[in-house]
Amino acid sequence: MPGGPAVLPLRLHTERPPAEGSTLPVVDAPRLRGRFSRIAVNSDGLRAVPVYTAEGLPVRLVER
C-alpha cells in the first residue's frame, strides 16, 4: 500500500467504555473507498471488527 498501512485509531472512553457487542458508527460517508489495514483500540479487553457498508464504516466491539 503506498504510504504504508492505513491504521484507524479508535479511542474509547476509559472510565465508561461501550459494552462488548456494541456497534459504533465511526465513518459516515456517501462513498467509502479502500479499507483500513488495522483498527487500533485503546482497550486491553476489546477489539474492533470493521463492518463496511454502503453508508460508511461502523465497528463492532468484541472481546480480545
N, CA, C and O atoms as CSV, one atom per row, in Angstrom:
chain,resi,resn,atom,element,x,y,z
A,1,MET,N,N,0.848,-1.163,0.000
A,1,MET,CA,C,0.000,0.000,0.000
A,1,MET,C,C,0.901,1.235,0.000
A,1,MET,O,O,1.794,1.328,0.842
A,2,PRO,N,N,0.697,2.184,-0.914
A,2,PRO,CA,C,1.519,3.393,-0.940
A,2,PRO,C,C,1.398,4.182,0.355
A,2,PRO,O,O,0.294,4.391,0.857
A,3,GLY,N,N,2.519,4.615,0.891
A,3,GLY,CA,C,2.483,5.401,2.120
A,3,GLY,C,C,2.372,4.570,3.378
A,3,GLY,O,O,2.306,5.132,4.472
A,4,GLY,N,N,2.348,3.278,3.269
A,4,GLY,CA,C,2.256,2.428,4.450
A,4,GLY,C,C,0.827,2.026,4.759
A,4,GLY,O,O,-0.105,2.485,4.098
A,5,PRO,N,N,0.646,1.178,5.751
A,5,PRO,CA,C,-0.687,0.688,6.105
A,5,PRO,C,C,-1.555,1.799,6.688
A,5,PRO,O,O,-1.064,2.696,7.373
A,6,ALA,N,N,-2.838,1.722,6.405
A,6,ALA,CA,C,-3.799,2.701,6.919
A,6,ALA,C,C,-4.363,2.186,8.240
A,6,ALA,O,O,-5.172,1.259,8.262
A,7,VAL,N,N,-3.927,2.797,9.338
A,7,VAL,CA,C,-4.378,2.395,10.677
A,7,VAL,C,C,-5.377,3.423,11.180
A,7,VAL,O,O,-5.104,4.623,11.149
A,8,LEU,N,N,-6.532,2.961,11.644
A,8,LEU,CA,C,-7.554,3.829,12.208
A,8,LEU,C,C,-7.462,3.760,13.730
A,8,LEU,O,O,-7.764,2.716,14.309
A,9,PRO,N,N,-7.052,4.850,14.398
A,9,PRO,CA,C,-7.029,4.826,15.863
A,9,PRO,C,C,-8.439,5.085,16.403
A,9,PRO,O,O,-9.123,6.001,15.947
A,10,LEU,N,N,-8.860,4.287,17.357
A,10,LEU,CA,C,-10.187,4.420,17.957
A,10,LEU,C,C,-10.010,4.531,19.460
A,10,LEU,O,O,-9.569,3.585,20.112
A,11,ARG,N,N,-10.355,5.687,20.006
A,11,ARG,CA,C,-10.202,5.928,21.442
A,11,ARG,C,C,-11.559,5.811,22.133
A,11,ARG,O,O,-12.479,6.583,21.860
A,12,LEU,N,N,-11.663,4.845,23.020
A,12,LEU,CA,C,-12.885,4.643,23.805
A,12,LEU,C,C,-12.764,5.407,25.116
A,12,LEU,O,O,-11.661,5.653,25.603
A,13,HIS,N,N,-13.897,5.778,25.678
A,13,HIS,CA,C,-13.925,6.434,26.985
A,13,HIS,C,C,-13.349,5.445,27.995
A,13,HIS,O,O,-13.860,4.333,28.134
A,14,THR,N,N,-12.293,5.839,28.698
A,14,THR,CA,C,-11.601,4.883,29.577
A,14,THR,C,C,-12.395,4.537,30.828
A,14,THR,O,O,-12.288,3.416,31.326
A,15,GLU,N,N,-13.191,5.468,31.351
A,15,GLU,CA,C,-13.961,5.184,32.568
A,15,GLU,C,C,-15.306,4.526,32.275
A,15,GLU,O,O,-15.827,3.780,33.104
A,16,ARG,N,N,-15.862,4.799,31.107
A,16,ARG,CA,C,-17.152,4.213,30.723
A,16,ARG,C,C,-17.099,3.715,29.287
A,16,ARG,O,O,-17.744,4.287,28.409
A,17,PRO,N,N,-16.337,2.655,29.039
A,17,PRO,CA,C,-16.243,2.149,27.660
A,17,PRO,C,C,-17.574,1.532,27.229
A,17,PRO,O,O,-18.352,1.087,28.072
A,18,PRO,N,N,-17.834,1.504,25.939
A,18,PRO,CA,C,-19.046,0.839,25.450
A,18,PRO,C,C,-19.007,-0.644,25.801
A,18,PRO,O,O,-17.937,-1.212,26.018
A,19,ALA,N,N,-20.159,-1.252,25.852
A,19,ALA,CA,C,-20.259,-2.671,26.188
A,19,ALA,C,C,-19.797,-3.542,25.025
A,19,ALA,O,O,-19.911,-3.173,23.856
A,20,GLU,N,N,-19.276,-4.701,25.382
A,20,GLU,CA,C,-18.927,-5.683,24.365
A,20,GLU,C,C,-20.164,-5.984,23.525
A,20,GLU,O,O,-21.261,-6.123,24.066
A,21,GLY,N,N,-19.998,-6.085,22.227
A,21,GLY,CA,C,-21.115,-6.343,21.322
A,21,GLY,C,C,-21.721,-5.074,20.755
A,21,GLY,O,O,-22.543,-5.134,19.840
A,22,SER,N,N,-21.323,-3.922,21.289
A,22,SER,CA,C,-21.828,-2.649,20.776
A,22,SER,C,C,-21.321,-2.411,19.366
A,22,SER,O,O,-20.228,-2.844,19.000
A,23,THR,N,N,-22.129,-1.719,18.583
A,23,THR,CA,C,-21.714,-1.276,17.257
A,23,THR,C,C,-21.666,0.237,17.274
A,23,THR,O,O,-22.646,0.901,17.614
A,24,LEU,N,N,-20.508,0.779,16.902
A,24,LEU,CA,C,-20.294,2.220,16.942
A,24,LEU,C,C,-20.102,2.775,15.535
A,24,LEU,O,O,-19.309,2.234,14.765
A,25,PRO,N,N,-20.821,3.853,15.185
A,25,PRO,CA,C,-20.553,4.491,13.893
A,25,PRO,C,C,-19.220,5.218,13.971
A,25,PRO,O,O,-18.983,5.964,14.921
A,26,VAL,N,N,-18.353,5.020,13.000
A,26,VAL,CA,C,-17.025,5.634,13.011
A,26,VAL,C,C,-16.867,6.588,11.830
A,26,VAL,O,O,-16.455,7.734,12.009
A,27,VAL,N,N,-17.190,6.123,10.636
A,27,VAL,CA,C,-17.087,6.949,9.435
A,27,VAL,C,C,-18.441,6.940,8.745
A,27,VAL,O,O,-18.977,5.875,8.435
A,28,ASP,N,N,-18.998,8.125,8.504
A,28,ASP,CA,C,-20.258,8.275,7.794
A,28,ASP,C,C,-19.936,8.961,6.477
A,28,ASP,O,O,-19.532,10.123,6.464
A,29,ALA,N,N,-20.111,8.256,5.377
A,29,ALA,CA,C,-19.752,8.807,4.080
A,29,ALA,C,C,-20.667,8.234,3.010
A,29,ALA,O,O,-21.058,7.069,3.084
A,30,PRO,N,N,-21.014,9.050,2.011
A,30,PRO,CA,C,-21.852,8.527,0.937
A,30,PRO,C,C,-21.120,7.481,0.101
A,30,PRO,O,O,-21.741,6.662,-0.578
A,31,ARG,N,N,-19.777,7.523,0.163
A,31,ARG,CA,C,-18.986,6.542,-0.570
A,31,ARG,C,C,-17.650,6.363,0.144
A,31,ARG,O,O,-16.933,7.336,0.379
A,32,LEU,N,N,-17.325,5.156,0.480
A,32,LEU,CA,C,-16.081,4.863,1.179
A,32,LEU,C,C,-15.241,3.971,0.283
A,32,LEU,O,O,-15.658,2.872,-0.084
A,33,ARG,N,N,-14.041,4.457,-0.070
A,33,ARG,CA,C,-13.155,3.668,-0.935
A,33,ARG,C,C,-11.973,3.180,-0.110
A,33,ARG,O,O,-11.423,3.918,0.708
A,34,GLY,N,N,-11.595,1.946,-0.333
A,34,GLY,CA,C,-10.465,1.379,0.382
A,34,GLY,C,C,-10.873,0.812,1.730
A,34,GLY,O,O,-12.039,0.844,2.122
A,35,ARG,N,N,-9.876,0.294,2.421
A,35,ARG,CA,C,-10.104,-0.311,3.738
A,35,ARG,C,C,-8.923,-0.009,4.633
A,35,ARG,O,O,-7.810,0.224,4.162
A,36,PHE,N,N,-9.173,-0.016,5.908
A,36,PHE,CA,C,-8.099,0.158,6.878
A,36,PHE,C,C,-7.418,-1.185,7.074
A,36,PHE,O,O,-8.077,-2.224,7.099
A,37,SER,N,N,-6.096,-1.163,7.212
A,37,SER,CA,C,-5.379,-2.410,7.430
A,37,SER,C,C,-5.540,-2.881,8.871
A,37,SER,O,O,-5.427,-4.070,9.169
A,38,ARG,N,N,-5.807,-1.924,9.757
A,38,ARG,CA,C,-5.947,-2.266,11.182
A,38,ARG,C,C,-6.716,-1.167,11.893
A,38,ARG,O,O,-6.651,-0.001,11.502
A,39,ILE,N,N,-7.442,-1.539,12.935
A,39,ILE,CA,C,-8.105,-0.571,13.812
A,39,ILE,C,C,-7.484,-0.739,15.185
A,39,ILE,O,O,-7.598,-1.798,15.802
A,40,ALA,N,N,-6.825,0.311,15.663
A,40,ALA,CA,C,-6.134,0.278,16.952
A,40,ALA,C,C,-7.049,0.856,18.025
A,40,ALA,O,O,-7.414,2.031,17.967
A,41,VAL,N,N,-7.419,0.034,19.002
A,41,VAL,CA,C,-8.333,0.443,20.072
A,41,VAL,C,C,-7.553,0.566,21.378
A,41,VAL,O,O,-6.719,-0.284,21.689
A,42,ASN,N,N,-7.825,1.621,22.137
A,42,ASN,CA,C,-7.146,1.844,23.420
A,42,ASN,C,C,-7.822,1.033,24.537
A,42,ASN,O,O,-8.239,1.596,25.549
A,43,SER,N,N,-7.926,-0.255,24.352
A,43,SER,CA,C,-8.578,-1.126,25.330
A,43,SER,C,C,-7.836,-2.455,25.383
A,43,SER,O,O,-7.479,-3.019,24.349
A,44,ASP,N,N,-7.607,-2.949,26.594
A,44,ASP,CA,C,-6.996,-4.264,26.750
A,44,ASP,C,C,-8.017,-5.382,26.577
A,44,ASP,O,O,-7.647,-6.513,26.261
A,45,GLY,N,N,-9.300,-5.078,26.781
A,45,GLY,CA,C,-10.318,-6.116,26.755
A,45,GLY,C,C,-11.167,-6.166,25.501
A,45,GLY,O,O,-11.864,-7.154,25.271
A,46,LEU,N,N,-11.125,-5.111,24.673
A,46,LEU,CA,C,-11.970,-5.064,23.482
A,46,LEU,C,C,-11.135,-4.839,22.234
A,46,LEU,O,O,-10.083,-4.200,22.268
A,47,ARG,N,N,-11.637,-5.387,21.123
A,47,ARG,CA,C,-11.060,-5.089,19.823
A,47,ARG,C,C,-12.204,-4.719,18.886
A,47,ARG,O,O,-13.354,-5.086,19.127
A,48,ALA,N,N,-11.889,-3.998,17.825
A,48,ALA,CA,C,-12.911,-3.516,16.899
A,48,ALA,C,C,-12.890,-4.334,15.614
A,48,ALA,O,O,-11.836,-4.546,15.013
A,49,VAL,N,N,-14.066,-4.787,15.203
A,49,VAL,CA,C,-14.223,-5.519,13.956
A,49,VAL,C,C,-14.932,-4.589,12.980
A,49,VAL,O,O,-16.055,-4.162,13.250
A,50,PRO,N,N,-14.299,-4.262,11.843
A,50,PRO,CA,C,-14.941,-3.349,10.899
A,50,PRO,C,C,-16.139,-4.002,10.217
A,50,PRO,O,O,-16.131,-5.196,9.918
A,51,VAL,N,N,-17.172,-3.187,9.979
A,51,VAL,CA,C,-18.367,-3.633,9.267
A,51,VAL,C,C,-18.572,-2.623,8.137
A,51,VAL,O,O,-19.316,-1.655,8.294
A,52,TYR,N,N,-17.912,-2.848,7.002
A,52,TYR,CA,C,-18.001,-1.911,5.891
A,52,TYR,C,C,-19.395,-1.979,5.272
A,52,TYR,O,O,-19.892,-3.065,4.975
A,53,THR,N,N,-20.026,-0.817,5.077
A,53,THR,CA,C,-21.351,-0.739,4.472
A,53,THR,C,C,-21.330,0.300,3.360
A,53,THR,O,O,-20.324,0.977,3.152
A,54,ALA,N,N,-22.434,0.421,2.653
A,54,ALA,CA,C,-22.543,1.432,1.604
A,54,ALA,C,C,-22.589,2.842,2.193
A,54,ALA,O,O,-22.309,3.811,1.488
A,55,GLU,N,N,-22.936,2.967,3.469
A,55,GLU,CA,C,-23.049,4.275,4.119
A,55,GLU,C,C,-21.819,4.671,4.916
A,55,GLU,O,O,-21.772,5.779,5.451
A,56,GLY,N,N,-20.815,3.796,5.011
A,56,GLY,CA,C,-19.629,4.152,5.780
A,56,GLY,C,C,-19.033,2.973,6.512
A,56,GLY,O,O,-19.009,1.849,6.011
A,57,LEU,N,N,-18.546,3.261,7.731
A,57,LEU,CA,C,-17.848,2.232,8.499
A,57,LEU,C,C,-18.246,2.283,9.967
A,57,LEU,O,O,-17.756,3.136,10.705
A,58,PRO,N,N,-19.122,1.388,10.402
A,58,PRO,CA,C,-19.287,1.158,11.831
A,58,PRO,C,C,-18.322,0.053,12.258
A,58,PRO,O,O,-17.836,-0.708,11.422
A,59,VAL,N,N,-18.048,-0.031,13.546
A,59,VAL,CA,C,-17.242,-1.128,14.076
A,59,VAL,C,C,-18.022,-1.816,15.180
A,59,VAL,O,O,-18.775,-1.178,15.915
A,60,ARG,N,N,-17.835,-3.125,15.288
A,60,ARG,CA,C,-18.448,-3.914,16.353
A,60,ARG,C,C,-17.354,-4.224,17.356
A,60,ARG,O,O,-16.275,-4.685,16.984
A,61,LEU,N,N,-17.629,-3.973,18.618
A,61,LEU,CA,C,-16.645,-4.235,19.669
A,61,LEU,C,C,-16.824,-5.644,20.198
A,61,LEU,O,O,-17.917,-6.030,20.614
A,62,VAL,N,N,-15.743,-6.407,20.180
A,62,VAL,CA,C,-15.781,-7.791,20.655
A,62,VAL,C,C,-14.634,-7.994,21.644
A,62,VAL,O,O,-13.678,-7.219,21.680
A,63,GLU,N,N,-14.751,-9.049,22.439
A,63,GLU,CA,C,-13.728,-9.369,23.429
A,63,GLU,C,C,-12.435,-9.765,22.727
A,63,GLU,O,O,-12.448,-10.451,21.705
A,64,ARG,N,N,-11.318,-9.319,23.297
A,64,ARG,CA,C,-9.998,-9.710,22.759
A,64,ARG,C,C,-9.727,-11.156,23.010
A,64,ARG,O,O,-8.671,-11.661,22.630
